[in-house]
């Protein structure tokens, strides 16, 4: 029997799995009140804004997959905001930039999370806006015990808040002191923002949908947009390059964008169907890996053995090379999605995988798109650590060049509705707090390039090619699964291992999560300063020593992490007989699944 830290939860009423126990319980409260998976996901998502502010915020973004009960395919909810009208190549180059900083106001796109949550609530929920926001407002107003990770993040940035981002200091340094782990922490400005959104919604009358629409207007064209517009007219703040710069986002950008529904991408693998968001995310990476490994007898391979880890790693390297060459906003660019997911394209990748670790980048060659692959190879060559790429430290740039991370929510209810959502952005590390709102703006624009002619070239109205990547899958027995993880470029790497363990090794949700994980840095990082680590492979020390040594012998540049250091996977499932399941990672000791 495979070792697990916790049981796989089972029940018949509903399951919620998130990266923080308070969010999971808030979601479960919505199910108990008669709400759907959408109601639960929205409530959990807003609580995560409060309790994990170093990993996500209300002015960030959220892509999601939503499965209505009885449907045969999920819907994609695009909560990824776009580049502002003023975000032109000429402007950013005039600012002296070669790449977009990982923090600061020029890294901001239109906030997408709130409108996306409202669209999900309107179309697939049952409860009122006041009901789903009540737990988040409570924790923001009355306090929650601060996580050690949040306290450490604030402590590390306290000098920046005092000296460079003074609007952040009153929020994150109450009494001019960094909060301690476990102490009650409040964000009254954030609570007041949400409370006013509820009040403006309720002013529209008793109709639930009218209230939600009124709140959307108040956010996009009302007091929230006005506060952001007013702040950004004059704000000029330190970013990760060590320079102070103004932003280009304004109220018109907020007013002209809204979240949308679209169709997902899918492939079949070993009797399963797996769905991901489109090529404006990195989600197709997982689908490409499944296609590459379609002909391998994975069930006969030891899931913690060197051959399995090597094969999956090499498939990931090739899929990520395709990501950097070809993925981008399908609304604005001709993305060869059908070719990227085709059997022939990925069979060619599989034929290229040998018994030793590749040290170079190997995007597939797609007719008519060869120049994109060549451009990627040129970018990767100049972003290796050996090239000296990185943020300088003329002031506090080394402090504001800190990546945030992400959170995740999976929910299934008794009727079979299901949600997988990966909120992110608006980290306390990313930008100063917008006065009066209690929260900072996002930095997703750092995933654009300032090179011309790419699917990921910065352009007004374009979606950045995000790392955020929720997932759903349907097994041959009719069991639906929703799963995902934080982790930036690692999200689809850890998800690939999790899913292959489910499909080929007969593990349950918790077993597949608890098994040792790995990922490679042999890719073009999506985050400033966009570094590349050729041949890199990180493994958790729970892998057998023989596996670790075997991977070294295959030529991987191995990094053995601290114990339980990779992955923050969450998952839920529902069998055809109505039994629901849930699991969550023990890593960081804060993610929990709840249900009955």
RANORNOR-V518337 format. One record per residue. N is the residue number from 1. RES is the residue in three letters. NEAR is the number of other C-alpha atoms within 10 Angstrom. Layout:
# RANORNOR-V518337
N RES NEAR
N RES NEAR
This chain:
# RANORNOR-V518337
1 UNK 5
2 UNK 10
3 UNK 11
4 UNK 16
5 UNK 13
6 UNK 14
7 UNK 14
8 UNK 17
9 UNK 18
10 UNK 19
11 UNK 16
12 UNK 17
13 UNK 19
14 UNK 32
15 UNK 32
16 UNK 36
17 UNK 35
18 UNK 37
19 UNK 30
20 UNK 24
21 UNK 21
22 UNK 22
23 UNK 32
24 UNK 29
25 UNK 23
26 UNK 26
27 UNK 36
28 UNK 30
29 UNK 20
30 UNK 24
31 UNK 26
32 UNK 15
33 UNK 13
34 UNK 15
35 UNK 21
36 UNK 30
37 UNK 36
38 UNK 35
39 UNK 33
40 UNK 35
41 UNK 36
42 UNK 28
43 UNK 28
44 UNK 34
45 UNK 33
46 UNK 27
47 UNK 30
48 UNK 30
49 UNK 27
50 UNK 31
51 UNK 26
52 UNK 22
53 UNK 26
54 UNK 26
55 UNK 26
56 UNK 32
57 UNK 31
58 UNK 30
59 UNK 28
60 UNK 29
61 UNK 31
62 UNK 32
63 UNK 26
64 UNK 32
65 UNK 30
66 UNK 25
67 UNK 24
68 UNK 19
69 UNK 18
70 UNK 9
71 UNK 10
72 UNK 8
73 UNK 21
74 UNK 26
75 UNK 20
76 UNK 24
77 UNK 23
78 UNK 26
79 UNK 27
80 UNK 33
81 UNK 30
82 UNK 26
83 UNK 27
84 UNK 28
85 UNK 17
86 UNK 18
87 UNK 23
88 UNK 17
89 UNK 18
90 UNK 10
91 UNK 12
92 UNK 18
93 UNK 13
94 UNK 9
95 UNK 13
96 UNK 9
97 UNK 13
98 UNK 11
99 UNK 18
100 UNK 28
101 UNK 27
102 UNK 32
103 UNK 31
104 UNK 30
105 UNK 28
106 UNK 28
107 UNK 26
108 UNK 32
109 UNK 33
110 UNK 32
111 UNK 33
112 UNK 27
113 UNK 29
114 UNK 24
115 UNK 29
116 UNK 26
117 UNK 27
118 UNK 22
119 UNK 24
120 UNK 24
121 UNK 26
122 UNK 21
123 UNK 10
124 UNK 19
125 UNK 23
126 UNK 19
127 UNK 20
128 UNK 21
129 UNK 26
130 UNK 18
131 UNK 15
132 UNK 28
133 UNK 23
134 UNK 19
135 UNK 23
136 UNK 26
137 UNK 23
138 UNK 16
139 UNK 21
140 UNK 24
141 UNK 19
142 UNK 14
143 UNK 18
144 UNK 18
145 UNK 14
146 UNK 19
147 UNK 18
148 UNK 15
149 UNK 14
150 UNK 20
151 UNK 19
152 UNK 16
153 UNK 17
154 UNK 23
155 UNK 18
156 UNK 15
157 UNK 21
158 UNK 21
159 UNK 15
160 UNK 22
161 UNK 24
162 UNK 15
163 UNK 11
164 UNK 20
165 UNK 20
166 UNK 16
167 UNK 19
168 UNK 23
169 UNK 24
170 UNK 17
171 UNK 23
172 UNK 27
173 UNK 18
174 UNK 13
175 UNK 10
176 UNK 12
177 UNK 13
178 UNK 18
179 UNK 20
180 UNK 17
181 UNK 15
182 UNK 12
183 UNK 14
184 UNK 14
185 UNK 25
186 UNK 22
187 UNK 22
188 UNK 20
189 UNK 18
190 UNK 22
191 UNK 23
192 UNK 17
193 UNK 19
194 UNK 25
195 UNK 17
196 UNK 16
197 UNK 26
198 UNK 22
199 UNK 16
200 UNK 21
201 UNK 26
202 UNK 20
203 UNK 13
204 UNK 16
205 UNK 12
206 UNK 11
207 UNK 11
208 UNK 17
209 UNK 21
210 UNK 16
211 UNK 24
212 UNK 25
213 UNK 18
214 UNK 21
215 UNK 27
216 UNK 22
217 UNK 20
218 UNK 20
219 UNK 23
220 UNK 25
221 UNK 17
222 UNK 18
223 UNK 17
224 UNK 22
225 UNK 21
226 UNK 18
227 UNK 17
228 UNK 21
229 UNK 19
230 UNK 14
231 UNK 17
232 UNK 18
233 UNK 13
234 UNK 10
235 UNK 15
236 UNK 17
237 UNK 20
238 UNK 23
239 UNK 28
240 UNK 27
241 UNK 27
242 UNK 20
243 UNK 19
244 UNK 14
245 UNK 16
246 UNK 17
247 UNK 21
248 UNK 22
249 UNK 24
250 UNK 21
251 UNK 20
252 UNK 16
253 UNK 24
254 UNK 26
255 UNK 16
256 UNK 12
257 UNK 17
258 UNK 21
259 UNK 21
260 UNK 14
261 UNK 16
262 UNK 13
263 UNK 15
264 UNK 18
265 UNK 21
266 UNK 19
267 UNK 19
268 UNK 16
269 UNK 17
270 UNK 15
271 UNK 11
272 UNK 16
273 UNK 17
274 UNK 24
275 UNK 26
276 UNK 27
277 UNK 27
278 UNK 23
279 UNK 23
280 UNK 25
281 UNK 24
282 UNK 28
283 UNK 26
284 UNK 28
285 UNK 29
286 UNK 28
287 UNK 26
288 UNK 27
289 UNK 26
290 UNK 24
291 UNK 25
292 UNK 28
293 UNK 20
294 UNK 17
295 UNK 12
296 UNK 11
297 UNK 9
298 UNK 18
299 UNK 14
300 UNK 10
301 UNK 15
302 UNK 12
303 UNK 20
304 UNK 17
305 UNK 17
306 UNK 21
307 UNK 18
308 UNK 17
309 UNK 22
310 UNK 23
311 UNK 20
312 UNK 21
313 UNK 26
314 UNK 24
315 UNK 23
316 UNK 25
317 UNK 30
318 UNK 27
319 UNK 27
320 UNK 29
321 UNK 24
322 UNK 24
323 UNK 26
324 UNK 26
325 UNK 24
326 UNK 27
327 UNK 30
328 UNK 27
329 UNK 23
330 UNK 17
331 UNK 11
332 UNK 12
333 UNK 14
334 UNK 13
335 UNK 18
336 UNK 16
337 UNK 15
338 UNK 10
339 UNK 14
340 UNK 24
341 UNK 21
342 UNK 15
343 UNK 16
344 UNK 13
345 UNK 18
346 UNK 25
347 UNK 16
348 UNK 13
349 UNK 24
350 UNK 21
351 UNK 9
352 UNK 13
353 UNK 19
354 UNK 12
355 UNK 12
356 UNK 15
357 UNK 23
358 UNK 21
359 UNK 15
360 UNK 16
361 UNK 21
362 UNK 17
363 UNK 23
364 UNK 21
365 UNK 17
366 UNK 16
367 UNK 9
368 UNK 8
369 UNK 15
370 UNK 14
371 UNK 15
372 UNK 21
373 UNK 23
374 UNK 14
375 UNK 16
376 UNK 20
377 UNK 19
378 UNK 11
379 UNK 18
380 UNK 23
381 UNK 17
382 UNK 15
383 UNK 19
384 UNK 20
385 UNK 15
386 UNK 11
387 UNK 11
388 UNK 10
389 UNK 15
390 UNK 17
391 UNK 19
392 UNK 14
393 UNK 15
394 UNK 10
395 UNK 15
396 UNK 20
397 UNK 19
398 UNK 16
399 UNK 18
400 UNK 26
401 UNK 24
402 UNK 18
403 UNK 16
404 UNK 23
405 UNK 18
406 UNK 27
407 UNK 31
408 UNK 32
409 UNK 35
410 UNK 39
411 UNK 40
412 UNK 34
413 UNK 29
414 UNK 21
415 UNK 16
416 UNK 25
417 UNK 22
418 UNK 30
419 UNK 33
420 UNK 33
421 UNK 31
422 UNK 27
423 UNK 32
424 UNK 34
425 UNK 32
426 UNK 31
427 UNK 30
428 UNK 27
429 UNK 31
430 UNK 28
431 UNK 28
432 UNK 28
433 UNK 26
434 UNK 22
435 UNK 18
436 UNK 17
437 UNK 22
438 UNK 22
439 UNK 30
440 UNK 28
441 UNK 27
442 UNK 34
443 UNK 32
444 UNK 33
445 UNK 29
446 UNK 27
447 UNK 25
448 UNK 25
449 UNK 22
450 UNK 21
451 UNK 14
452 UNK 12
453 UNK 12
454 UNK 21
455 UNK 25
456 UNK 24
457 UNK 21
458 UNK 27
459 UNK 22
460 UNK 16
461 UNK 21
462 UNK 27
463 UNK 29
464 UNK 26
465 UNK 27
466 UNK 25
467 UNK 25
468 UNK 31
469 UNK 33
470 UNK 32
471 UNK 28
472 UNK 28
473 UNK 23
474 UNK 21
475 UNK 18
476 UNK 12
477 UNK 10
478 UNK 13
479 UNK 17
480 UNK 23
481 UNK 27
482 UNK 29
483 UNK 30
484 UNK 29
485 UNK 32
486 UNK 27
487 UNK 21
488 UNK 21
489 UNK 22
490 UNK 20
491 UNK 25
492 UNK 29
493 UNK 25
494 UNK 24
495 UNK 25
496 UNK 20
497 UNK 23
498 UNK 26
499 UNK 22
500 UNK 21
501 UNK 21
502 UNK 18
503 UNK 19
504 UNK 15
505 UNK 16
506 UNK 12
507 UNK 18
508 UNK 19
509 UNK 28
510 UNK 28
511 UNK 23
512 UNK 28
513 UNK 29
514 UNK 23
515 UNK 22
516 UNK 23
517 UNK 24
518 UNK 23
519 UNK 25
520 UNK 23
521 UNK 18
522 UNK 27
523 UNK 26
524 UNK 25
525 UNK 21
526 UNK 22
527 UNK 22
528 UNK 21
529 UNK 22
530 UNK 24
531 UNK 25
532 UNK 23
533 UNK 19
534 UNK 23
535 UNK 20
536 UNK 20
537 UNK 23
538 UNK 18
539 UNK 23
540 UNK 20
541 UNK 18
542 UNK 16
543 UNK 18
544 UNK 14
545 UNK 11
546 UNK 12
547 UNK 18
548 UNK 23
549 UNK 13
550 UNK 16
551 UNK 22
552 UNK 17
553 UNK 14
554 UNK 16
555 UNK 17
556 UNK 23
557 UNK 19
558 UNK 16
559 UNK 17
560 UNK 15
561 UNK 14
562 UNK 11
563 UNK 12
564 UNK 19
565 UNK 16
566 UNK 21
567 UNK 25
568 UNK 28
569 UNK 31
570 UNK 32
571 UNK 33
572 UNK 36
573 UNK 28
574 UNK 28
575 UNK 17
576 UNK 11
577 UNK 9
578 UNK 17
579 UNK 17
580 UNK 27
581 UNK 30
582 UNK 32
583 UNK 33
584 UNK 33
585 UNK 30
586 UNK 21
587 UNK 17
588 UNK 15
589 UNK 13
590 UNK 15
591 UNK 23
592 UNK 22
593 UNK 28
594 UNK 23
595 UNK 26
596 UNK 16
